[in-house]
């Protein structure tokens, strides 16, 4: 957890740091280089994993001392976002991420900034893929493939014969429709695509490349099952055997 300091009101920044197209404003003392370096590393990891070019454009991160200050600040600017734990907003000039300090604040930073970085590089993403990627990258790099709580949860669900349904995930169009199981299943499919094989990873990379180039690729499930008819069984085996 980041170390809190007393502040007078929401927006009383005690640190403002800049680096590599990121501006970070914080009500808690973090260290002038920590947040920009964290975001720079995240962008490098996303680009390398997904075959994206370095995204251009400015990203602003606002880190609040507590939830009260977060709500006070956000409710005046994005009222509909005040009930959220963390918030990413894509503006015409730049993306902005609003987060408050708590035990897992770094996960929230990585999650919301993943959204921001993806949407700098891509004109759009299917909701399940957008959230699945954010869930994947929110865990720190060293344990990203093995340390996400979703791995334990999906194994438990599969023990009781649950099968993540990609076609149902594709029908989701709003965050209000998503529950914790949808996030878990979206993460499971992303983990499978990135790690199961070169074949699965290439399907994801090709799909993102078409989106980046402005070609509407259609539903990912159609592409996946045409290339990999036994994808459901392979997903189950992948999750079961992943070390």
Buried (B, 14 or more C-beta within 10 A) or exposed (E): EBEEEEBEEBBEBBBEBEBEBBBBBBBBEBEBEBBBBBBBBBBEBBBEBBBBEEBEEBBBBBBBBBEEBBBBBBBEEBEEBBEBBBBBBEEEEBBBBBBBBBEEBBBBBBBBBBBBBBBBBBEEBBBBBBBBBBBBBBBBEEEBBEEBEBBEBBBEBBEEEBEBBBEEBBEBEEEEEBEEEBBBBBBBBBBBBBBBEEEBBEBBBBBBBBBBEEEEBEEBBEBBBEEBEEBBEBBBEBBEEBE
